[in-house]
């Protein structure tokens, strides 16, 4: 059974890191130049940090769910192939 392995390219990884750096610097610059009190800027900064960390957590949860379903499917396929092999062996004899 040939399984397709989806591996991201180096260019995609570089683009993702650069995109994160640009978005982070834009958010930091926006908070820094905001006409608000230091406390308000702090709350915006904490919200931005929580948003980034929760996004990473959601991404990890989705990826883990997909990987576990792939493993489950592989186990089911292996069981099916074993049953088919047992049935084909008993039919021949």
HELIX and SHEET records of a PDB file:
HELIX    1   1 UNK A   10  UNK A   32  1                                  23    
HELIX    2   2 UNK A   38  UNK A   92  1                                  55    
END                                                                             
